[in-house]
Amino acid sequence: MLSHRNMTTLTYRGKNYVQNKEAAKKQLVELTYRRNVYTNRMDDASSSNEKAELNYRGVNYTK
């Protein structure tokens, strides 16, 4: 009896090939986007009035 397998043609550096491995059986993980965490971090960073002292190739400057 023949088993049904999804054979997907893949491309690597312009060469087509077929992957002959079975996909890993992993538990799916659902990722969530927490907008408030992201925006709070952005607000904290932008509201800081501290000047950063930087040094690039021996030249000091503040930003």
C-alpha positions, 0 to 999 in steps of 0.5 A: 500500500502506498502512503501519501507524502507531501513532496515539496520542491525546494530551491537552494541557490537556484537548484531545485530539490525535493526534501525526503525527510518527514517534517518534525512532529513538534507541538505547535506554539502560538506566539502573542504580540503584546502591543502595550509592552512594546509601546511602553518600552519605546516611550521609556526610551524616547522620554529619557532626557539623558545624553548617551556618551559614545565613542567611535574609533577614538572620537567621543560624542554625545547623542 
